[in-house]
Amino acid sequence: MASTPEGGMTLNDSKSNLALSKSSSGEVELAVPAVPAPQGPPQFPEGGLQAWLTVLGGSMVLFCTFGVVQSFGVYQDFYTRKWLVGYTTSDISWIGSMQTFLLFAGGLPAGKLFDEGYFHHCIGAGSLIYLFSIFMLSLCEQHQYYQMFLAQGVGMGIGMGLLFLPAISVTSHYFRRRRTVAMGVVLAGSSLGAVIYPIMLNNLFNGKVGFGWGVRAAAFMDLGLLLIANLIMKTRLPSRKNRPNSKPVEIKCILTDFGYLLCIIGAALVFWGLFVPFFYLQLFAEVHGLSSKLAFYAIPIMNASSLFGRTVPNFLADFVGPFNVMIPCTVIAGGLMFLMFAATSLSGTVAFGILYGFFSGAFVSIITPAAASFSRDINEIGIRIGITSFIIGFALLTGTPIAGALVQYDGHYVWYRPLVFASVVVLAGAGFLTASRSYLAERKGTKTV
C-alpha cells in the first residue's frame, strides 16, 4: 500500500484494478470496475447483402460440384456405348460413385477445418484441385479406364469434398430461423447445374466438338463460377477456438446421441438407392427405344424438377420442421422408383422425371439441416454435418455399382432388380428417419421438428 497526498490509500499491485479513495464525507470507499456482462448466444442477421452474396457463392459451388455428380448419367451412357466399350455398367459407375463418395466423405475433414476457421483455405484449395482434375479428364484417352477413374473419380472427388460442406455450412453464420430455406437455395444451385451440364455435355460429346473439348468447355465455365464464389463468400462468426466462452466439441456425446445415429443410418440407407435413377435413366430410356435426342433430356428434366424440390419444401420445413417434410417426401420417392418402368416413352420419361426429381430433391436439401437440428450448440453444426456426410459417402460409393451389377445379366439388362433394391433401401431409410424424428421431438418437447 502507498499513501496519497490527500491521505487516501491505493492498491499498487499491478494485477488488481481495485482502488481505495476518500469520498466527500471522509469515508474510504472501494472502487470496483464494472464487469462486462457475459455475452449471449450469437445473433443472426437472417439476411442482408453479404448473407445473400454468400448464399449465391454457395450456389455456384454446388452448381460446379453436386451438379456434376447428378449429371454423371451422361458420362455413364457415353462411356458405356462409346468411350469405354467392353467395361460393364458396374465398372463405369465406380467412377461416378467414387467421385460422389469423396464429395460426401470429404465433409468430415472439411467440416473440422471449417469449424477451426479455415473456410477460405478449404474452398481455395478445393477449387484448384477440382479445376486441375477436370482439365486432366479432358486429356484422357479412349478405352483408358484408369485415367478417367483417377481424374474424374479421385481428383475431382477430392476437390469436391473440400468445397461441398463448407459452402453449405457457412450459411449457418447468417441464418438460424431461415436456415433451411438458405441451405435449400444453396443446394438449388446443384439442380441448376444438373440441368445445364447434361444438355451441354450431351450435345458436345455427340457433336463435332467431341469428348475432350466438351469437358474443357465445362471446365472453363467452372473456372469462372468458382473464381466468383471465392471472392464473394465470407464467414461472419469467429472460429470455434476464438469464440468467447466456446465449449469444446464432445465427440463422444455426438456419437452416443441415439436419435442422431438413427438419422445417420436412415440417411445412408436412402442415399444407397436414391441416385440409381440419376445414373441410369438416360441409359434406360435409350435401351427401351427412346431416340437419343429425347433421351438426352431425361436427366435435365429430372434435375429441373429437383430445383423446385430443393426450394419449395424448404419454406414449409421452416414452419413445420425439417423431419415433418423430409419423411413423407422420402416415402414418396421410394415408391416412385417403380414408375421408372413407364419411362420408355416421351410422356413416361417426363412424368417420372418431374415427380422423382421433385421428391428426391426435397430429401437431398433437407437432410443437412435435419442432421444439424440435433446440435446442442452452434459449435457442433460443422462436425455433425461432417460425420453425416462421411457415413453417407460409403452408401453412395457402393449403391450405384451394386445397381450396375444387378442390372446386367448374361449380357442383357434386367431393370427390375436394381429398381427393387433402390426402392427397398430408400423406404427402409425413411423408417429409420421416422424413429429419429421421435427422439428429437421428445428431446425438444415439440412435434415441430
N, C-alpha and C positions, 0 to 999 in steps of 0.2 A: 504494500500500500504506500501511497505518497500523498502528502497534504497539499492542498491547493492554496493559493494566496488568500482565498476567502475563508479558509478553514474547512472546506468540504473535502471529501476523500474520493479518489477514483481508483479503479482497479487497473493496474498496469499490465496485467497478464495479456499478452497479445492473442491468446487463444480465446479470450472472452470479450463479448461485446457489451457486457453489463456495465453500468455506471452508477455511482452514488453521487447525488447532488443535493444541495440545500435549497429548499423551497422558500417562498417569500415569508412563510410563517416560522421559519427557522428549523423545521423538521427535515431530517435526512430522508430522501426518497430514493427508491431503487428504480432506475430507468431500464425497462426491458424492451429490446427492439421487437417490432412486430414480426410475427412468424408468418411467412406466406401460407395461404390456405392450400391444402392438398389439392392437386389437380384432379379433376374428374375424368371420366372416360372421354376419349377423343370425340369431337363433334364432326359431323359430316355435312358438307355443303349441299348434297343432294342435287348437284347440277353446277352450272357456271361454265364459262368458256373453256377453261383448262380441263375441267372434268369431261366435257363432251369432245374436246380435242383428243384426250387420252382414249376415250371410247372409240373415236374414229380411227386412231392409230392401231388400237387393238383389233378392230375390224379388218384393217389392212393386213395385219399379221396373220389373222385367221384365214383371210382370203388366200394368202400365199401358202399356207401350211395345211390346215384341215380341209380347205377347199380342194387342194391337190389330192389329199388322201381319198376324199369322196369321189374324185374323178378317176380313180385307178381302174375302174371298169373299162375305160377307153384303152389303157395300156394292156389290160387283161385280154381284151378282144383282139387288139392289134398284134400283141406278142403271140397269142395262140394261133392266129390264122396266117401270120406273115413273118414276123421278125424272129420268133423263137419256135419255129415249126419243129416238131419232134419232142418237145418238152410237154409234160402233162399240164393240165389246168392247175393241179395242186402245186407242181413245181413253180409255175409262174406266179401263183397267188402268194407264195412265200416272199416274193419281192415286196408286194404291197403290204403284207401282214407284218414284215419286219419293219418297214417304214412306219406303220401305224403303231406297232409296239414301242418303238423308240420315241415316238411323239408323246405317248402317254407315260411310259416308264421314266422318261427324262424329267417328268414332273416332280419326282422325288428330290433329286439334287437341285433342280431349278427352283422348286418351292423353298428349299432350305436357303439357297442363295438369295432369293427374293426377300425372305424374312430378315436376312442379315444385312440388307441394304445394297445388294449387288444387282439391282434391276437392270440398269443400263449396260452393265458388263454382260449380262445374260443375253439380252436382245441384240447387242452389238456382235458378240461372238457367234451367236446362233445365226444371225443374218449372213455373216461371212462364210461360215461352214456350209450353210444351205445353198448359197449362190455358187460357191465353188463346185459343190457336188452336182448341181443341176447342169452347169456348163460341162462338167465331165461326162454326164449322162449323154449330152448331145454328141460326144465324140465316140460313144460306144459303137462297136461293130456288130453287124447282124450275126446271129447264132452264138454270140459270146455271152452266155448266161451270167458268168461270174462278174463280168464288167458291169452289167446292169444291176446285179444284186448289190455290189459294193457301192456304186454311185447312187442308185435310187433307193435301195433298201437301207443301207447302213449310213452313208454320208448324209443324204437328205434327211433321213430319220433323226440323226443326232442333232442336226441344225434345228429341225422342227421341235425336238424335245426341249431345247434351250429357249425357244421362242414361245411355245404354246401356253404353258401355265402362267408365266409372268404377265403375258398380255391379257389374260383373263383376270388374274388376281389383283392387278393394280387398280381395277375398278372399285375394289373394296376400300381404297383410300378416299374415295369421293362419295360413295353411296352406301347407305345402310338400309333405309326403308325401301328404296327403289333399286336395291342391288340386283334382284332377279331380272328386272327389266334391263338394267345396264349390261349385265352379262349376256342376256339374250340378244341385245343389239350387237355386241362384240361377236357372238357366235353366228349371227346372221351373216357376217362377212364371209364365213366359210361357205354358206349356202350360195351366196352370190358368186364366189369363186368357182364353186362346183357346178354352176350353170355356164359360166363363161369358158372355163378350161375345156370341158368336153366338146363344146361346139367348135372352139378354135382348134384344138388338137386333132379332132376327127377330120376336119377339112384340110388341115395342113399335112397330117400324116398320109392321107389318102389322095392328096393332090400333087401338084408339081413340086412343092417345097420339100416334101419328104420328112423323115423322122428327125434327122439332125437339126435342120433349121426350124422345124416345128418346135422342138424342145428349146432351142435358143430364143425363139420369139417369146415363149412363156418366161424364160429366164430374164430377158430384158424387161418385161413387164414387172416381174417380181423385184428386180433391182430398183426400179423407180418407186414402187409401193413401200418396200422395206426401208428405203432411204428416208422417205417422208415420215414413216412411222417412228423411226429412231429419233427424228427431230422434234416431233410434236408430243410424244408420250412423256409424261413426267410423273414422278411419285410425289405424294403430298406429306405423308406421315414419316417421321424418322424411323430408322431401322429398329428392330426389336431391342438391340443392345443399347440404343441411345434414347429409348423412351423412358420418361420418369416413372419410377415405381413398376418397371416392367418385370413381370414374373417369368422365370424360365419355363419353357415348354416342357411339360412332363410327358415324355413319350409313352411311359408305362401306363399312365392314365388313359391316354388316347387309345392304345392298343388293347386295353381291357374294357373299353366302353362297348358294351354288348350291342346296344342299338346301332352304334356306328359300324360295328363289324358286320351286322346283318345288312346294313346299307351297302357296304363294300361288296359282300357276296352277291347281293341282288344285282348291283350294277355290273359286276363281272359276268354274271350269267346272261344278262340282257345283251351286253356288248359281244358276247360269244357268238350270238346269232344275228345281231341287228344289221351288220354290214354285208351279209350274204347277198341281198338284192342289189346293193350298190356295186358289188364286184361283178355280179353275173347277169344282171338284167339285160344289158346290151347283147351279150353272147346268146342268152336265152331267146331274145327276140329274133336275132338273125338265124339261129338254128331252126326256129319254127316258121321260117319263111317270110318274115317281115323284111322289106327291102333295106339295104344298107343305109340309104339316106334317111329313112324313117327311124331305123334302129339307133342311128347316131343321136337322136334326140330323146331316147328313152331316159338316160341318166340326167340330162338337163331338165327334163320335165319333173322328175322326182326331186331334184335339188331345188328347183324353183318353188315347188310346193313346200319344201323343207324351210325355205326362207321365211314363210309365214308361220310355219310350225315352231320356229325358234324365236318368234317375237310375240305373236298374239297370245299364246298360252302363258307367257311370262307376265303379262299385265294382270292376268287373272290370278296367277300364283302369288303376286304381291298382296292380294287381298284375302285369299282363302288358304294360302300356304303352298309351298312347292310340292310336297308329297301328295297333297289332295288333287293336284292337277296332273302330276307326273304318272302316278299309278294307273289311272284309267287310260291315259294315252298309251302307256306301255302294253296294257292288256289288249287294246285295240290293234296296236302294231303287230303283236304276236299272232293275233287271229287273221290279220290281213295277209300274212305270208302266203296263205293258200290261194289268194286272189292272183298271185303271180302266174298261176296256171292259165289264167284268162288273158295274159299279156302276149297273145300270139297274133293279135290284130292291132291295128292302129287304135281303135277305141278301147280295147282291153289294156294296152300299154299305157295309154293316157290315164285311164281310170285308176289303174294300180299305182302309177307313178304319183298322181296327185294325192291319193289317200295315204299311201305308205310314207311318202315324203313328209307330209304334214305331221302325222302322229309319231313317227320315229324322230323327226326333228324336235318335237316337244320334249321327248325324253333326253336327247343329247344336250339340249340347252339348259334343262332344269336340274339335271343330276349334280352339277357342280355346286350351285347354291344349296341344294338339298344336303349334300355332304357337309358343306360349310356350316349349316344350321346346327350341327352338333357341337360347334365350338363354344366353349365357355368364356373365351377371351379372344380379342382380335388377333393376338399373337399366335393363335393356333390355326388360323384360317389357311395360311400357306402350307403348313405341314400336313394338315388334314386333307386338303385337296391333293397334295403331292402323293401321299400314301394311297389315296383312292385311285389316282391316275396310274401309279405304279402297278397296282394289282390288276386294274382294268387292262393294262398293257399286255399281260400274259394271256388274257382271254382273246384279245384282238390278234395276238401273234398266232394263235392256233385255230381260231374259229373259221376263217375263210379257207385255209389249207385243208381242214377237215371236210368242209363243204366241197372243195375241189376234188378230194379223194372219193367222196360219196357220189359225186355226180357222174364220174366216169366208170363204166363197167364194160369190159371186153370191147373197148373201142367205141362204145355207144354212150349217149348221155341219158342218165336216169335221174330226172329232176325231182321226183317226189322225195327222194332220200335226203338231200340237203335241205329242202324246204321244211320237211317234218322235223329234222334236227333243229333248225333255226327257230321254228315256232315253239317247240317244246322248251328250249332253254330260255327263250325270251319270257314265256309265261311263267316258268319256274322262278326267274329273276323277279318278276312282278310280285310273286308270293312272298319272297324274302323282303322286298321293299315295303310291303304291307305290314309285315311284322316289325320292321324297323320303325315305321311311322307310329305304331302303337307305343313303342318305348319312348320315342321323342315326345309324343302327346302327353304321356304320363309324367315325364320329367318337367315339361313346361306348364302342365296344368291347363292345356288348351287343345282343342281339336283343330285349330288353325295352324297346321304345320306342313 
